[in-house]
């Protein structure tokens, strides 16, 4: 006798997260760490920057160097991608 099973019952417990096949791992070097930008206004009240951006007060600005830029997506844009960092001590 042979059991033929078509389909499967959902397992009990929290759902298993699927890995994102669109994510890539890129190694980078930290060039600089600085505090966030402060609001700069001219006497007339106009913003000097082309696009206004308010940095969070507790934020840090990192300047990164990616040695092999060919590993980055060709259409890399802040509106299309989100960056998640993993920091490892040397």
Order of alpha helices (4+ residues) and beta strands (2+ residues): beta-beta
